[in-house]
Amino acid sequence: MAVSQPASRDDAGHRSDGHHNPGDRGAGHHRADHHGAGHDDAKPAAPRIDVVVVQPTPFCNINCSYCYLPQRNDRTVIAQQTVYNLFSKLFESGWANQTVNVIWHAGEPLVVPIKVYREAFETIERLRPNDMCIVHSIQTNGMLITPAWCDFFTEWKVDVGVSIDGPRHMHDRNRVTRSGRGTFDKTIAGIKRLHQRGIPFHTISVLSRASLDEPDEMYAFFVSEGIENVCFNVEESEGQHVSDMLAVADVRARFGTFLGRFWQLARASDQVKFVREVDTMIGAIFRTNDAPFRNQQVEALAMLNVDCLGNVSTFSPELLGYKNTEYGDFLIGNINTDSMHQIRDSGTLRAMQRDIDAGVEACRASCEYFSVCCGGAPMNKLSENGSFRSTQTTFCSLVQMAAADLVLATARELQRSWDPAMPLGAMTPVRRSTLEAATAATPQLVV
């Protein structure tokens, strides 16, 4: 779940402008300090909780071939008491950031009735401190979007993300129903309803071996459907799913070629206005030395993950539901029975943080890209390498390294070709934003 700054709010805590940067993968970069536990004998510093991932249900109405969720046949729905316990304890702890992004995720959220969310949102709103902003986000397969859901999204100004893997033949290769039928038509119907109601949304597309070779076709598809905000997830090895992308020869170069061509098309036409992998990397590279920057995925409780039964994990929502004897199934407490301090002081959390910290320090010592990722994604380290203490993964070679290489190469090109006499207004918005970033900040990687 990458990087976004929250939207501003009015005095009631509702969104007061369009929609914040889409496609948050949970690796937000905000503050410069890192305060993991690190030592068995020392209590962790007070957490700063930015993201709360809430699992409304593990159930999903479709059966994607690359899905990592282990319990997607379970129809349990989160109890309202669990919602109350979670947010009352969160707000009372004093650990919540000024803006908290609440992501309803880890199953298909829209299989749960609207009335469940309405009651939950109203509970959170009653509990919310006056000076705090809450941004609700839902990532959906889009098949169940109805006019009633559109009314709800509009009323609560929900950030909506739709999962679609590109044109029909790409999408239906992996995103199928329980009976094996493609889901493209129903997903597109949901997208059209969002368009009709003027509801902003982003899409997340999982790139497979086949789609890596088709940036032009992918771009043409997004333009044809009026999709302006695009995020890419490369098919990952997570949990029990082993991605065949690991076997692709020179996958980093192929992803870089895909991303470079896609972004070139976006720069030329400006019909796709946001490409998460590039736009977030521009902000990561071209920032002042004192700019806030952090990796939520390596900080204890920066991302608080709660399943439908109240079980709590952190670092990555993908850890919820997995079995692991070394780390106690990655569970650090239950929000229905434990206090926030008991969760923070969990022995399991300390063990995970100790090993994640070791992996971060190993990355710091060995990786020239450390300044733009701050230690990578522990879930991918564990899934690909078998240890939180490890370093480079295929995931980081794509999402971090290939994207950084592309942005740096583009910055060099702009610096060589820029005519100071050309007004910025004459440039495409993407070209202008890249140049402005490159000239206004200190590169965190050498250009």
C-alpha positions in Angstrom: 0.0 0.0 0.0 3.2 3.9 -1.4 3.2 7.4 -0.5 0.5 10.1 -0.1 0.0 13.4 1.6 -3.5 13.7 3.2 -6.1 16.0 1.9 -7.1 19.1 3.9 -10.3 19.0 5.9 -13.0 21.3 7.0 -13.7 21.9 10.7 -15.9 18.8 10.9 -13.0 16.6 9.8 -14.4 16.0 6.4 -12.5 16.3 3.1 -12.5 19.9 1.8 -10.7 19.4 -1.5 -10.5 16.9 -4.3 -8.7 13.7 -3.3 -5.3 13.0 -1.9 -2.6 11.2 -3.8 -3.8 7.7 -4.5 -2.6 4.2 -4.1 -1.0 4.3 -0.7 1.0 1.1 -0.2 1.8 1.9 3.4 5.4 3.0 2.8 4.6 6.7 3.4 7.6 9.0 3.7 6.9 11.8 6.2 9.3 12.2 9.1 13.0 11.9 9.2 13.4 10.0 12.5 13.3 6.3 12.9 12.3 4.9 16.3 12.0 1.2 16.3 12.4 -0.9 19.4 15.7 -2.3 18.5 16.7 -3.6 22.0 15.0 -6.2 24.1 15.6 -4.4 27.4 14.3 -0.9 26.3 10.7 0.1 25.8 10.0 1.5 22.3 9.6 5.3 22.0 6.0 6.6 21.6 4.7 5.5 18.2 3.3 7.8 15.6 0.4 6.1 13.9 -0.4 7.4 10.4 -2.3 4.5 8.9 -5.0 2.2 10.3 -5.8 -0.8 8.1 -9.1 -2.3 9.1 -10.3 -5.6 7.8 -14.1 -5.4 7.5 -14.2 -9.0 6.3 -11.7 -11.6 5.0 -14.2 -12.7 2.4 -13.7 -11.9 -1.3 -16.2 -12.5 -4.0 -13.6 -13.3 -6.6 -10.6 -15.6 -6.9 -7.5 -13.8 -8.3 -4.7 -16.2 -9.2 -2.1 -14.0 -7.4 -4.1 -13.3 -4.2 -2.1 -13.7 -1.0 -5.1 -13.6 1.4 -5.2 -17.0 3.3 -8.8 -16.8 4.5 -10.8 -15.3 1.7 -13.6 -17.8 2.1 -14.3 -16.5 5.7 -17.5 -14.4 5.8 -17.0 -13.0 9.3 -17.8 -9.2 9.5 -16.2 -6.9 12.0 -18.3 -6.1 15.0 -19.2 -2.5 15.8 -17.8 -3.0 19.3 -14.4 -3.8 17.8 -14.6 -0.6 15.8 -15.4 1.3 18.9 -12.6 -0.3 20.9 -10.1 0.3 18.2 -10.7 4.0 17.7 -11.4 4.9 21.3 -8.1 3.3 22.4 -6.3 4.8 19.4 -7.5 8.4 20.1 -6.9 8.1 23.9 -3.4 6.9 23.4 -2.2 10.2 22.0 -0.2 8.3 19.4 -2.3 9.1 16.4 -0.9 11.6 13.9 -2.8 14.8 13.0 -4.2 13.1 10.0 -5.0 9.4 10.0 -5.7 7.4 6.9 -8.2 4.6 7.6 -7.9 1.9 4.9 -10.7 -0.7 4.7 -8.9 -3.6 3.2 -7.8 -7.3 3.2 -10.9 -8.8 1.6 -13.4 -7.2 -0.7 -14.9 -4.3 1.3 -18.0 -3.9 -0.7 -19.4 -7.3 0.2 -20.2 -5.8 3.6 -23.5 -3.8 3.6 -23.3 0.0 3.5 -25.1 0.2 6.9 -22.1 -1.5 8.6 -19.8 1.2 7.3 -22.2 4.0 8.0 -22.4 3.0 11.7 -18.7 2.5 11.9 -17.9 5.8 10.3 -20.4 7.6 12.6 -18.8 5.9 15.6 -15.3 7.0 14.5 -16.6 10.6 13.9 -18.1 10.8 17.4 -14.8 9.6 18.9 -12.5 11.8 16.7 -10.7 14.6 18.5 -11.6 18.0 17.1 -8.1 18.7 15.8 -7.7 15.4 14.0 -8.5 14.6 10.4 -9.7 11.1 9.3 -9.4 10.1 5.7 -11.3 6.9 4.8 -10.0 4.8 1.9 -11.5 1.8 0.2 -9.7 -0.4 -2.3 -12.3 -2.5 -4.3 -12.5 -4.8 -7.3 -15.2 -2.4 -8.4 -17.8 -5.1 -9.3 -20.2 -4.2 -6.6 -20.3 -0.4 -7.0 -23.9 0.7 -7.2 -25.6 4.1 -7.1 -26.1 3.6 -3.3 -22.3 3.0 -2.9 -21.7 6.2 -4.9 -24.0 8.1 -2.6 -22.0 6.8 0.4 -18.6 7.6 -1.1 -19.8 11.1 -1.9 -21.3 11.7 1.6 -18.2 10.6 3.4 -15.7 11.7 0.8 -14.1 8.3 0.7 -10.9 7.8 -1.3 -11.7 5.0 -3.8 -9.3 2.7 -5.5 -10.3 0.2 -8.1 -8.2 -2.9 -8.9 -8.1 -3.4 -12.7 -5.2 -5.0 -14.5 -5.6 -3.4 -17.9 -7.5 -4.4 -21.0 -9.9 -7.3 -20.9 -7.4 -10.0 -22.0 -4.9 -8.9 -19.4 -7.4 -8.4 -16.6 -9.3 -11.6 -17.1 -6.1 -13.7 -17.2 -5.8 -13.5 -13.4 -8.9 -11.7 -11.9 -11.7 -14.2 -12.2 -14.8 -15.3 -10.3 -15.0 -18.4 -8.2 -16.3 -20.2 -11.3 -13.3 -19.0 -13.4 -15.1 -16.4 -15.4 -13.5 -13.0 -16.1 -14.5 -10.0 -14.1 -13.6 -7.2 -16.5 -17.1 -6.2 -17.6 -18.4 -5.7 -14.0 -15.2 -3.8 -13.0 -15.6 -1.5 -15.9 -19.3 -1.0 -15.1 -18.2 0.1 -11.6 -15.7 2.5 -13.0 -18.3 4.0 -15.3 -20.6 4.6 -12.3 -17.8 6.5 -10.5 -17.2 8.6 -13.6 -21.0 9.3 -14.0 -21.1 10.6 -10.4 -17.9 12.6 -10.6 -16.3 10.6 -7.9 -12.4 10.8 -8.0 -10.7 7.5 -7.9 -7.4 5.8 -8.7 -6.6 2.4 -10.1 -4.1 -0.3 -9.1 -3.0 -2.7 -11.7 -0.9 -5.8 -11.0 1.7 -6.2 -13.7 2.4 -9.7 -14.9 5.0 -11.1 -17.2 2.7 -10.5 -20.2 1.7 -6.9 -19.4 5.3 -5.8 -18.8 5.8 -6.0 -22.6 2.7 -3.8 -23.4 3.1 -0.2 -22.0 1.5 1.4 -25.1 -1.5 -0.9 -24.9 -1.8 -0.3 -21.1 -1.6 3.5 -21.6 -4.2 3.5 -24.4 -6.5 1.5 -22.2 -6.3 4.0 -19.3 -6.9 6.9 -21.6 -9.9 5.2 -23.3 -11.5 4.7 -19.9 -10.7 8.2 -18.6 -8.5 6.9 -15.9 -6.1 9.7 -14.8 -4.5 8.3 -11.6 -2.6 5.0 -12.1 -0.7 2.8 -9.7 1.2 -0.3 -10.6 1.9 -3.3 -8.3 4.3 -5.8 -9.7 3.1 -9.3 -9.0 4.8 -10.2 -5.7 5.7 -13.3 -3.8 3.7 -12.9 -0.6 2.5 -15.5 1.9 1.7 -18.8 0.0 1.8 -17.1 -3.4 5.1 -17.4 -5.3 5.2 -15.0 -8.3 6.7 -16.2 -11.5 8.1 -12.7 -11.9 11.0 -13.9 -9.9 12.0 -16.2 -12.8 11.9 -13.4 -15.4 15.3 -12.7 -16.8 16.4 -9.1 -16.2 13.0 -8.2 -14.7 14.4 -4.9 -13.3 15.4 -3.7 -16.8 12.0 -4.9 -18.3 10.1 -3.1 -15.6 12.2 0.0 -16.1 11.5 -0.1 -19.8 7.8 -0.5 -19.2 7.7 2.4 -16.7 9.8 4.6 -18.8 7.6 4.2 -21.9 4.4 4.6 -19.9 5.6 7.7 -18.3 6.9 9.1 -21.6 3.4 8.7 -23.0 1.9 10.4 -19.9 4.4 13.3 -20.2 3.6 13.8 -23.9 -0.2 13.8 -23.6 -1.0 14.6 -19.9 -4.1 12.4 -20.1 -2.8 10.2 -17.3 -1.9 12.8 -14.7 -0.5 10.7 -11.8 1.8 7.6 -12.1 2.4 6.6 -8.5 5.7 4.8 -9.0 7.2 7.9 -10.7 5.5 10.7 -8.9 6.3 9.4 -5.4 9.9 8.8 -6.4 10.3 12.4 -7.7 9.3 13.5 -4.2 11.6 11.0 -2.5 14.7 12.1 -4.6 14.2 15.8 -4.9 13.7 17.0 -1.4 15.5 19.4 0.9 17.9 17.8 3.4 15.6 18.8 6.3 12.4 17.6 4.6 10.4 15.0 6.7 11.0 11.5 5.4 10.2 8.1 6.8 9.4 4.5 5.9 6.2 3.5 7.7 6.8 -0.2 7.0 9.8 -0.4 9.3 8.3 1.5 12.2 6.4 -0.3 14.9 2.7 0.8 14.8 3.2 3.5 12.2 0.8 1.3 10.4 -1.7 -0.3 12.8 -3.4 -3.3 11.2 -6.6 -4.8 12.8 -8.5 -7.8 11.5 -12.2 -8.5 11.7 -11.7 -10.2 15.1 -9.7 -7.4 16.6 -6.3 -9.1 16.2 -3.5 -6.5 15.8 -0.4 -6.6 13.7 1.9 -3.9 12.2 4.5 -3.2 9.5 2.3 -4.7 6.8 -1.3 -5.7 6.5 -0.2 -8.8 4.6 1.1 -10.2 7.9 -2.5 -10.6 9.2 -3.7 -14.2 9.0 -0.3 -15.8 8.4 1.1 -18.5 10.6 4.7 -18.1 11.9 6.1 -19.8 15.0 9.1 -17.5 15.3 7.0 -14.3 15.5 3.8 -15.7 17.1 1.8 -15.5 13.9 2.8 -11.8 13.7 0.1 -10.9 16.2 0.9 -8.4 18.9 -2.4 -8.2 20.7 -6.1 -7.9 20.4 -7.8 -4.5 20.4 -10.8 -5.9 22.3 -8.8 -7.1 25.2 -5.4 -5.3 25.3 -4.5 -1.7 25.9 -2.4 0.2 23.4 0.5 0.1 25.8 0.3 -3.7 26.1 0.3 -3.9 22.3 3.3 -1.6 22.0 5.2 -3.6 24.7 4.4 -7.0 23.1 7.4 -9.4 23.1 6.4 -10.4 19.6 6.6 -6.8 18.4 10.0 -6.3 20.0 11.3 -9.5 18.3 10.0 -8.3 14.9 11.3 -4.8 15.4 14.7 -6.1 16.4 15.1 -8.1 13.2 13.6 -5.5 11.0 16.0 -2.9 12.5 18.9 -5.3 11.7 17.6 -5.5 8.1 17.3 -1.7 7.8 20.9 -1.3 9.1 22.1 -3.9 6.6 20.4 -2.0 3.8 21.9 1.3 5.0 25.4 -0.2 4.9 25.1 -1.9 1.5 22.5 -0.1 -0.7 23.1 3.1 -2.6 19.3 3.6 -2.9 18.8 3.7 0.9 18.1 7.4 1.1 14.9 7.0 -1.0 13.5 3.9 0.7 14.9 3.8 4.2 15.1 0.0 4.5 12.5 -1.4 2.2 9.5 -3.6 2.8 9.9 -6.2 5.6 7.1 -8.4 4.2 8.9 -8.8 0.9 12.2 -9.5 2.7 10.5 -12.3 4.6 8.6 -13.7 1.6 11.5 -13.6 -0.9 14.6 -14.0 1.3 13.2 -15.8 4.4 14.3 -13.2 6.9 13.5 -9.6 8.1 17.2 -9.2 8.5 17.9 -9.5 4.8 18.4 -6.8 2.3 17.6 -6.5 -1.4 14.5 -8.1 -2.9 13.1 -8.3 -6.4 10.3 -6.0 -5.2 12.7 -3.2 -4.1 14.8 -3.6 -7.3 11.6 -2.7 -9.2 9.6 -0.3 -7.1 12.6 1.6 -5.7 15.6 1.1 -7.9 14.1 1.0 -11.4 11.8 3.9 -10.5 14.8 5.9 -9.1 16.9 5.2 -12.1 14.1 6.4 -14.4 13.6 9.7 -12.5 17.3 10.4 -12.3 17.8 9.8 -16.0 14.9 12.1 -16.8 16.3 14.8 -14.5 19.7 14.6 -16.3 17.9 14.9 -19.7 15.9 17.9 -18.5 19.0 19.6 -17.1 20.9 19.1 -20.4 18.0 20.3 -22.6 16.3 23.0 -20.5 16.2 26.4 -22.2 16.1 29.0 -19.4 14.2 31.2 -21.8 11.3 28.7 -22.1 8.5 29.6 -19.7 7.5 26.8 -17.4 3.9 27.2 -18.6 5.0 26.1 -22.0 6.0 22.7 -20.7 3.7 19.7 -20.1 2.7 19.5 -16.4 4.7 16.3 -15.8 7.8 17.8 -17.4 7.3 21.0 -15.5 6.9 19.3 -12.2 10.0 17.2 -12.7 12.1 20.2 -13.6 10.7 22.3 -10.7 11.5 19.5 -8.3 15.0 19.0 -9.7 15.9 22.7 -9.4 14.2 23.5 -6.1 15.6 20.7 -3.8 18.7 18.8 -2.9 18.8 15.4 -4.7 19.0 12.5 -2.3 20.7 10.4 -5.0 23.4 11.8 -7.2 21.9 13.2 -10.5 
